[in-house]
Amino acid sequence: MSMDKATGFLPVAWHISTYSASGSGQCVEAGPFTNGSTSFAVRDSQHRGHGHLTFTGTEWAALVAALGRD
């Protein structure tokens, strides 16, 4: 995982989490890079200019699998 500062256009297909309550200020956006990479990005939708975290495809799959466990 790496942290990148948002500068200009990021080739990411951003999606707001369905777990983010509307208007609560606790919103997360995530999405795959659209430049042919297998990486994914995650950012705070309330502070987009603060940058984002970048995960490799393998790291993202492990995170999603871990979050899906009960």
C-alpha positions, 0 to 999 in steps of 0.5 A: 500500500502506498499513499499518494497526494492528489495532484490533478486528474487521477485515472480512477473510477471512483465509487462512494461506499454504500456503507457511507451514511448520506450527510454523515461526513463519514464517506469513503470512495474507492475504485480501480485505476482506469489506466490498465493497472490492477491497482485500486485507490481509496480516499476520503470523499470529504477531503479529496485533496488530501490524497489517496491510498493505493493498493495492489490488486493482491492487497485489495483482494485480501482487504475485501476478503478480510472485510467480508468475514464475520 
